[in-house]
Amino acid sequence: RRDVFAFANTSGGIIVLGVKEKKGQFHFDGLEGTQIEKYKKDFWNGVNNPSTISNNLLRNEDVKEYSIEGKNVLAFNIPPAERKQKPVYLRSEEHT
C-alpha cells in the first residue's frame, strides 16, 4: 500500500502485479484468476476503508486485468492527488 501513497502524493503511477524483474529484465509470470480476485478484493477493502486511508483516489476503471504473452496481470493506475487531497496516508501511521 505504501506505493499507492507515494504515487498519489507525487505524479501518479502504475503498479502491475504478475511481473518479475530479474537482472534488469521484466518477465510476465502471471497470476491465477483466484489470485487476481483476492488482490482486487483486498485492495478495494483497504482503500475504501476510511479508518485505514486518508483519501481513496481510485475508481473502478483504474484497476484492470490484462493478458500479456498469455499471462494474466493486474494493473492499478494510481492517479496523482490534487493539492487539496494531499497528503494521502495510512491512518494507522497518523499517530506514530
N, C-alpha and C positions, 0 to 999 in steps of 0.2 A: 504493500500500500504506500510505502514511502515514495516510490517512484511516481505514483499518481500525484502526490502533493508537490513534489519537485517540479514536475511538468506543469501542473496547474499554476504554480507560483512564478513560472518563467514564461516561456513562449509556447508551451504545449508540447505534445509529442505522441508517439505511438508505442504501445507495449504489445509485443507479439509473443504468445505462448505457443510452444511446439517447434521452436527453433533452437539449435545449439550452436555455440561457437567453439571451434577447435582450431588452434594455430592461426587465428585471424580470419578463418573462413567460416561462413554460416551454412548450416545444413538443416534441412527440414526433417525433423524426426517425427513430427505429427503427434496428434492427440486422438484418443479414442472418444467416441460420442459421449460416453458416460463421464469422462474427464471434462469435456467441454461443458456439459450441463452443470457439473459440480462447480467448476470455476466460475461460470456465469452466475449461478445461484449465490455462491459465497461472495462474489464481488458485489452484486446488487444488494444483498443483505447488509454488507458493510457500508457501502456508500449512501444507502437510503436510511441509515440509522442516525438520526440527529444527535444521539448521545455519543456517537463514535466519531463523526466527521463534522467539521465546521460548516461545510458547504458542498453539496453534490452538484457538480457542473455537467455531468454526463447525461445523455439522452439515450434511448434505445438504439438509435441509429449510429451511436458511437461505438457500439460493440458488435463486431461482425465475425462470422466464420468464413474461412476461405479454404479451398482445396488447391494446394500448390505442389506440383510434381507428385500428385497422387497422395499427398499427406494433408491432413486437416490441421489448420492452425486457427487460433483465436486472437483477434486483434482488438485492442482498446485504443480508440482515438481520444486522447486527453486534451481537451481544449484549454487554452490559457484563461486564467481567471481575469475578470475585469478588475480594474483598480479598486472599486468599492467592494469586491468579493474577497480580496486578499487580506490577510494570509489564509490559505486553505491548510488545515492542520488536523491531526488526530486530537480529539478532545481529551483522551486519556493522558496525553502529554502536556495538556494545558497547565497542569499544576506541578510539573516536575522541574 
